Amino acid sequence: MNKTQLKYIIFILYVAIIIIFILGILTADIYLFVASTILFILTIPIILKHPDIIYIPKKLNIGSEIAFEKTFYVSNIIIFYISIAIITLRDNYPSWGIVGYVLFAVVIMNLVIFKIIQKNVEKEYLR
């Protein structure tokens, strides 16, 4: 079996895993969810044995990282402003106050975790 055939087989397996997973979620069937998880676990050794099957060009990888970072910051800014707006309106809507504080805490935790991982990756790869 050559690499092209193996790539198509893995692609078909991933499509099957996603379909089984979605059907399991929609029908609330735990057995379909377990089946999709088992299929996914069975495909992991194939990918580990042939890491060159899924090739991502370096430029695309760098572009994806930049796009992810910009999307991360924009989404965190939007969530931050929503949380501030909810916290500001906590007197009018007291039941929503906790939601505003939770969103604010999520934004702070996201930023802290992102910076920790970013510094760790920089230390690992930019020595």
N, C-alpha and C positions, 0 to 999 in steps of 0.2 A: 504494500500500500504506500503510495507516494504522499508527499506533503499536501498536495492540492486535494486529494481525496480525503485525507485526514482532516483538513481544514473544513471541508464541506460536511463531514460527519459530525464534527464538533459543533458547527453552526446549527445543524439540524437538531442535535441533542439540546442545545441551548434554547432553541425555539420550542421544542417539546417541553422542556423544563418550565419555561415561562407560561406556556399554555396550561399545563397541569397546575402550576401554582395559582394562576388567575382563576381557573375553574374551582380549585379548592377554596379560594377566598370567597368567590361569589356564591358557591353552594354551601359554604361553611362545613366542608367535609375535611376532617383532620387527616384522613387516609390519603387524600390527594396531596395535601400539603407535605405529609411525610414522604410520599412517593417522589415528589419533586425535590425534596431535600436529599433523599438517597441518590437520585439520579445526578444531582449536582455534585455530591461527594464522590461518586464514581467517576466523574469527568475530571476531577482535580488531578489524579495521578497521570492522566494522559497529557494534560497541560504541563505538569512538572517534568514529565519525561521528554517532552518535545517543546521546549520554551521558545524555539524560533518559529513556531507555527503562527503565532499572533505577533506580527512585526509592526511596530509603530514607529514611523520615522521620527528622528530627533526634533526636527522643526515643528512637527505636529504636536509632539509632547510638550515642547516649550510653549507653543501657542495655547494649548489646553490649560497649562498651569496659569498662564497670564489671564485667560478668560475666567478660570475658576476663581482666582483671587479677586478680580474685579466684581464678579457676580456675588461673591461672598460679602465683600464690603458693601455693595449696593443693597443687598437683601438685609444685612444687619442694620444699615442706616434706616431702611423702611420700617423694620420691626422696632427699632429704637424710637422712631417718631410715633408709631402707633402706640407703643407702651407709654410714652410720655403723655400722649393725648388721653389715653384711658385713665392714667393716674391723675391727670388734671380734672377729669370729669368724675372722680370717685365720690364727690359729694352728691352729684345728681344721680349717679348709678352706683350705689354702694356694693352691689353684688359683683360688679366688674372690676373692683379695685384690686382684688387678688390676681386677676388675669394680667393687669398692667404690671404689677410687681414681678410676676413670673416671667412675662416677656422681657422685662428689663434684666432680670437675672440671667435669662437664657442668652441674651446678647452679650452680656459681660463674660459669661462662661465660654461662649463661642470665641470671643476675641482672645481670652486667656489661653484656651486650648490651641487655637490657631497659631498664636505667637510661640507657644512652647514647641509645637511640632515644627514650625518654620525654623526656629533657632536650632533644633535638633538636626533637621535635615541640612541646614547650612553648615553645621559643625561636622556632619558626617561626610558630605560631598564636596565641601569647599575647603579642605584642609590645605 
